[in-house]
Amino acid sequence: MEVSLIYTAIAENLNTHSLKATESKLNEFLATPKTRFVIPIYQRNYDWQDHQCSQLYSDICSVAEDENRASHFVGSIVYLQDGVYSASDVKELVVIDGQQRLTTLSLVYITLYQFAEAHGLEEEAAELKETYLINRFVKDRQEKLWQTEENDRIYQRLIRNQSEEGEPFSRIRENFAYFKELIRDEATYRMVKEGMGKLSFVDISLERGKDDPQRIFESLNSTGLALSQADLIRNYILMGHIREEQERLYIEYWKEIEKNARDDESRTNMVSDFARDLLTFKNKRIPRKNLVYDTFKIRFPEREKSEVETLLKEMRRYSEHFGKLTNPAREPDAQIRLELEYIRQLEINVSYPFLLQVYDDYQAEVIDKDGLISVLQFVQRFAWRRFLVNLPTNALNKIFMRLYEEIRQDDYINSLERAIVRKKGTQRIPTDTEVKSSLRERDFYNIRSKNRSYFLDRLENYNNRERVAIDHLTIEHIFPQKPTPAWKKTLTVEDYEAFQDKHLHQLGNLTLSGNNGSLSNRAFKEKKTLNTGGKEQGYEFSRLWLNRDLMKLDAWTVADFKARHNRLIKRTLEIWPYPEVEIVEDLGTRDEMTIFEIDDPTGFKVKYAKIGNETIEPRSVKEFYVTVLSKLFADNPNPMMQPEVSKTILLERNDPNAADNEHIGRGYSVDAANSSWVKFKRLETVLTAYDLEDFVRVRLVEA
């Protein structure tokens, strides 16, 4: 019953009945002469844990002890038969699914073989080894099960009963040791051997040319322990090639991609994230994390050898850039490395699709080192100014998704700055007035520690030839959070209350110190001159720029706070300046723009528009306006039904007597008897409500 259910499910899912699925005994399958079972290079690493081995061992013992049970089902093994034999006449079966259980069961047979050999059961030992573990009469490699890379070396040593000091950690070795610890006497040996003879599985045999192993693999993966998006992509790329070609492509390209796209601190594989960023700048759309593989297949449908190699070369090149973005320590240039560390500290990961292309230009010498540093600093400038005024971060991913399109390679930095300055609404770069206003009132102590450290680091090290590392320093409140009574004696009532109620966590009252515990809640004069034990804890001994102005003060009043606060605001605007680019807006000469980049479309017509993935050529601005609203409304009417939006566009039930109203679907219409300028402003409101600022792009020409 189990066999037929599994087979039927796979066949129905794939709409095919060509594959061969039969119930087989495991020991008979492994005993097949002159056959080797090859784990392909693209398969995930062997990673069965103790609990999985424990469950398998329990099942083996249970079926052995139950005389009424003839078999125990352990799952399926899917393999590909090429119909090709090697020079030694050994048939290779490429294991598509089931490598984890096949490897584990082989480890049990190695344990039984070693036990028999160690306890004088020579004939049984020889039978176990030559039946289930090796092809005795094969002249080259005799092991029946071929593992991948490091696993293969360790597996061979286990069969030869060899050990090596200082070998790296391996689940294969650990799980073998687990079974060896369990099988320590002859009674257990006999029981496990009996149980192994009762194990059965679904034997699913595929033939190249008749069955699609990739589709079958996907079907099986959807019902079991899901592979990562990166695993699926790797299998998709490599599975269609012969084993030798798979190994070459894996070693030359994929292994390097995995090495590049790895977090050096956590050792986390980040290939799925890299693939997502790659697809984002290729497609100009951000795939959902669980759809990266599906998107990849659509973008790269070709799997011929030359096309795959071209793709892998490109992926390997971009993965090197990705590795430096995510692991700045890999960048050999100290100045570039510092800017990458700042970007990582701010977690501007959404900029990676853009920066991958910029880094590629740097490697290709389209821009020089100074150009790359300028771009990295501008990304920080743009993101940080937005943070300072609390603009939403969700707009950034869409901005960086298409930003590279707006760069002119002969005017790299200026074109980048102009592209950002043109952006309006929630996509804008805040002006100096906005930044100043926010800085005067904002609480900077209770923001994320990474952002706070970044801010104070940059303030401290601006124009500093000898950079000060602030990692060992902590935030110090000049007027403390829990002031001693001495503060009331040195301040007016108004200043004391102003510090407590308003200025406590503002920028002007914060500094850095390596002696925060010593300074604590002391009065200002004590903080300034403290020198307990000759350790120079006070501000007047500090070498930090942030404490330089405190050395000159004898008290800390609100007036002193405001003066320092203003100096820090001025310094902030110097470190993260607003772009000084001249915007000469000639809408007739510009290529595609978002609605938010167009101040006034009066006197222009829409040559064409891209609405999502669809391109239209409207006959008028009115037709363009109605088409955009209709498409959004048909997909999801809710944002447009919100009062602030519906009032703006005059959304109402269809009125047959209203000549100027235009039907947009679902029995609703909008007013369209207004100027181009009004229509574009109303579209800004609608697109903001839908969070789709980049959804519509237009090319204007003079009317």
Secondary structure in CASP SS format (residue, H / E / C, confidence):
PFRMAT SS
TARGET T0000
AUTHOR 0000-0000-0000
METHOD secondary structure of the structure
MODEL  1
M C 1.00
E H 1.00
V H 1.00
S H 1.00
L H 1.00
I H 1.00
Y H 1.00
T H 1.00
A H 1.00
I H 1.00
A H 1.00
E H 1.00
N H 1.00
L H 1.00
N C 1.00
T C 1.00
H C 1.00
S C 1.00
L C 1.00
K E 1.00
A E 1.00
T E 1.00
E E 1.00
S E 1.00
K E 1.00
L H 1.00
N H 1.00
E H 1.00
F H 1.00
L H 1.00
A C 1.00
T C 1.00
P C 1.00
K C 1.00
T E 1.00
R E 1.00
F E 1.00
V E 1.00
I C 1.00
P C 1.00
I C 1.00
Y C 1.00
Q C 1.00
R C 1.00
N C 1.00
Y C 1.00
D C 1.00
W C 1.00
Q C 1.00
D H 1.00
H H 1.00
Q H 1.00
C H 1.00
S H 1.00
Q H 1.00
L H 1.00
Y H 1.00
S H 1.00
D H 1.00
I H 1.00
C H 1.00
S H 1.00
V H 1.00
A H 1.00
E H 1.00
D C 1.00
E C 1.00
N C 1.00
R C 1.00
A C 1.00
S C 1.00
H E 1.00
F E 1.00
V E 1.00
G E 1.00
S E 1.00
I E 1.00
V E 1.00
Y E 1.00
L E 1.00
Q E 1.00
D E 1.00
G E 1.00
V E 1.00
Y E 1.00
S C 1.00
A C 1.00
S C 1.00
D C 1.00
V C 1.00
K E 1.00
E E 1.00
L E 1.00
V E 1.00
V E 1.00
I E 1.00
D E 1.00
G C 1.00
Q H 1.00
Q H 1.00
R H 1.00
L H 1.00
T H 1.00
T H 1.00
L H 1.00
S H 1.00
L H 1.00
V H 1.00
Y H 1.00
I H 1.00
T H 1.00
L H 1.00
Y H 1.00
Q H 1.00
F H 1.00
A H 1.00
E H 1.00
A H 1.00
H C 1.00
G C 1.00
L C 1.00
E H 1.00
E H 1.00
E H 1.00
A H 1.00
A H 1.00
E H 1.00
L H 1.00
K H 1.00
E H 1.00
T H 1.00
Y H 1.00
L H 1.00
I E 1.00
N C 1.00
R C 1.00
F C 1.00
V C 1.00
K C 1.00
D C 1.00
R C 1.00
Q C 1.00
E E 1.00
K C 1.00
L E 1.00
W E 1.00
Q C 1.00
T C 1.00
E H 1.00
E H 1.00
N H 1.00
D H 1.00
R H 1.00
I H 1.00
Y H 1.00
Q H 1.00
R H 1.00
L H 1.00
I H 1.00
R C 1.00
N C 1.00
Q C 1.00
S C 1.00
E C 1.00
E C 1.00
G C 1.00
E C 1.00
P C 1.00
F C 1.00
S C 1.00
R H 1.00
I H 1.00
R H 1.00
E H 1.00
N H 1.00
F H 1.00
A H 1.00
Y H 1.00
F H 1.00
K H 1.00
E H 1.00
L H 1.00
I C 1.00
R C 1.00
D C 1.00
E H 1.00
A H 1.00
T H 1.00
Y H 1.00
R H 1.00
M H 1.00
V H 1.00
K H 1.00
E H 1.00
G H 1.00
M H 1.00
G C 1.00
K C 1.00
L E 1.00
S E 1.00
F E 1.00
V E 1.00
D E 1.00
I E 1.00
S E 1.00
L E 1.00
E E 1.00
R E 1.00
G C 1.00
K C 1.00
D E 1.00
D C 1.00
P H 1.00
Q H 1.00
R H 1.00
I H 1.00
F H 1.00
E H 1.00
S H 1.00
L H 1.00
N H 1.00
S H 1.00
T H 1.00
G C 1.00
L C 1.00
A C 1.00
L C 1.00
S C 1.00
Q H 1.00
A H 1.00
D H 1.00
L H 1.00
I H 1.00
R H 1.00
N H 1.00
Y H 1.00
I H 1.00
L H 1.00
M C 1.00
G C 1.00
H C 1.00
I C 1.00
R H 1.00
E H 1.00
E H 1.00
Q H 1.00
E H 1.00
R H 1.00
L H 1.00
Y H 1.00
I H 1.00
E H 1.00
Y H 1.00
W H 1.00
K H 1.00
E H 1.00
I H 1.00
E H 1.00
K H 1.00
N H 1.00
A C 1.00
R E 1.00
D C 1.00
D C 1.00
E C 1.00
S C 1.00
R C 1.00
T C 1.00
N E 1.00
M C 1.00
V H 1.00
S H 1.00
D H 1.00
F H 1.00
A H 1.00
R H 1.00
D H 1.00
L H 1.00
L H 1.00
T H 1.00
F H 1.00
K H 1.00
N H 1.00
K C 1.00
R C 1.00
I C 1.00
P C 1.00
R C 1.00
K H 1.00
N H 1.00
L H 1.00
V H 1.00
Y H 1.00
D H 1.00
T H 1.00
F H 1.00
K H 1.00
I H 1.00
R H 1.00
F C 1.00
P C 1.00
E C 1.00
R C 1.00
E C 1.00
K H 1.00
S H 1.00
E H 1.00
V H 1.00
E H 1.00
T H 1.00
L H 1.00
L H 1.00
K H 1.00
E H 1.00
M H 1.00
R H 1.00
R H 1.00
Y H 1.00
S H 1.00
E H 1.00
H H 1.00
F H 1.00
G H 1.00
K H 1.00
L H 1.00
T H 1.00
N C 1.00
P H 1.00
A H 1.00
R H 1.00
E C 1.00
P C 1.00
D C 1.00
A H 1.00
Q H 1.00
I H 1.00
R H 1.00
L H 1.00
E H 1.00
L H 1.00
E H 1.00
Y H 1.00
I H 1.00
R H 1.00
Q H 1.00
L C 1.00
E C 1.00
I C 1.00
N H 1.00
V H 1.00
S H 1.00
Y H 1.00
P H 1.00
F H 1.00
L H 1.00
L H 1.00
Q H 1.00
V H 1.00
Y H 1.00
D H 1.00
D H 1.00
Y H 1.00
Q H 1.00
A C 1.00
E C 1.00
V C 1.00
I C 1.00
D C 1.00
K H 1.00
D H 1.00
G H 1.00
L H 1.00
I H 1.00
S H 1.00
V H 1.00
L H 1.00
Q H 1.00
F H 1.00
V H 1.00
Q H 1.00
R H 1.00
F H 1.00
A H 1.00
W H 1.00
R H 1.00
R H 1.00
F H 1.00
L H 1.00
V C 1.00
N C 1.00
L C 1.00
P C 1.00
T H 1.00
N H 1.00
A H 1.00
L H 1.00
N H 1.00
K H 1.00
I H 1.00
F H 1.00
M H 1.00
R H 1.00
L H 1.00
Y H 1.00
E H 1.00
E H 1.00
I C 1.00
R C 1.00
Q H 1.00
D H 1.00
D H 1.00
Y H 1.00
I H 1.00
N H 1.00
S H 1.00
L H 1.00
E H 1.00
R H 1.00
A H 1.00
I H 1.00
V H 1.00
R C 1.00
K C 1.00
K C 1.00
G H 1.00
T H 1.00
Q H 1.00
R C 1.00
I C 1.00
P C 1.00
T C 1.00
D H 1.00
T H 1.00
E H 1.00
V H 1.00
K H 1.00
S H 1.00
S H 1.00
L H 1.00
R H 1.00
E H 1.00
R C 1.00
D C 1.00
F C 1.00
Y C 1.00
N C 1.00
I C 1.00
R C 1.00
S H 1.00
K H 1.00
N H 1.00
R H 1.00
S H 1.00
Y H 1.00
F H 1.00
L H 1.00
D H 1.00
R H 1.00
L H 1.00
E H 1.00
N H 1.00
Y C 1.00
N C 1.00
N C 1.00
R C 1.00
E C 1.00
R C 1.00
V C 1.00
A C 1.00
I C 1.00
D C 1.00
H C 1.00
L C 1.00
T E 1.00
I E 1.00
E E 1.00
H E 1.00
I C 1.00
F C 1.00
P C 1.00
Q C 1.00
K C 1.00
P C 1.00
T C 1.00
P C 1.00
A H 1.00
W H 1.00
K H 1.00
K H 1.00
T H 1.00
L C 1.00
T C 1.00
V H 1.00
E H 1.00
D H 1.00
Y H 1.00
E H 1.00
A H 1.00
F H 1.00
Q H 1.00
D H 1.00
K H 1.00
H H 1.00
L C 1.00
H C 1.00
Q C 1.00
L H 1.00
G H 1.00
N H 1.00
L E 1.00
T E 1.00
L E 1.00
S E 1.00
G C 1.00
N C 1.00
N H 1.00
G H 1.00
S H 1.00
L H 1.00
S C 1.00
N C 1.00
R C 1.00
A C 1.00
F H 1.00
K H 1.00
E H 1.00
K H 1.00
K H 1.00
T H 1.00
L C 1.00
N C 1.00
T H 1.00
G H 1.00
G H 1.00
K C 1.00
E C 1.00
Q C 1.00
G C 1.00
Y H 1.00
E H 1.00
F H 1.00
S C 1.00
R C 1.00
L C 1.00
W H 1.00
L H 1.00
N H 1.00
R C 1.00
D H 1.00
L H 1.00
M H 1.00
K H 1.00
L C 1.00
D C 1.00
A C 1.00
W C 1.00
T C 1.00
V H 1.00
A H 1.00
D H 1.00
F H 1.00
K H 1.00
A H 1.00
R H 1.00
H H 1.00
N H 1.00
R H 1.00
L H 1.00
I H 1.00
K H 1.00
R H 1.00
T H 1.00
L H 1.00
E H 1.00
I H 1.00
W C 1.00
P C 1.00
Y C 1.00
P C 1.00
E C 1.00
V C 1.00
E C 1.00
I C 1.00
V C 1.00
E C 1.00
D C 1.00
L C 1.00
G C 1.00
T C 1.00
R C 1.00
D C 1.00
E C 1.00
M E 1.00
T E 1.00
I H 1.00
F H 1.00
E H 1.00
I C 1.00
D C 1.00
D C 1.00
P C 1.00
T C 1.00
G C 1.00
F E 1.00
K E 1.00
V E 1.00
K E 1.00
Y E 1.00
A E 1.00
K E 1.00
I E 1.00
G C 1.00
N C 1.00
E E 1.00
T E 1.00
I E 1.00
E C 1.00
P C 1.00
R C 1.00
S C 1.00
V H 1.00
K H 1.00
E H 1.00
F H 1.00
Y H 1.00
V H 1.00
T H 1.00
V H 1.00
L H 1.00
S H 1.00
K H 1.00
L H 1.00
F H 1.00
A H 1.00
D H 1.00
N C 1.00
P C 1.00
N H 1.00
P H 1.00
M H 1.00
M H 1.00
Q C 1.00
P H 1.00
E H 1.00
V H 1.00
S H 1.00
K H 1.00
T H 1.00
I H 1.00
L C 1.00
L C 1.00
E E 1.00
R E 1.00
N C 1.00
D C 1.00
P C 1.00
N C 1.00
A C 1.00
A C 1.00
D C 1.00
N E 1.00
E E 1.00
H E 1.00
I E 1.00
G E 1.00
R C 1.00
G C 1.00
Y E 1.00
S E 1.00
V E 1.00
D E 1.00
A C 1.00
A C 1.00
N C 1.00
S C 1.00
S H 1.00
W H 1.00
V H 1.00
K H 1.00
F H 1.00
K H 1.00
R H 1.00
L H 1.00
E H 1.00
T H 1.00
V H 1.00
L H 1.00
T H 1.00
A H 1.00
Y H 1.00
D C 1.00
L C 1.00
E C 1.00
D C 1.00
F C 1.00
V E 1.00
R E 1.00
V E 1.00
R E 1.00
L E 1.00
V E 1.00
E E 1.00
A C 1.00
END
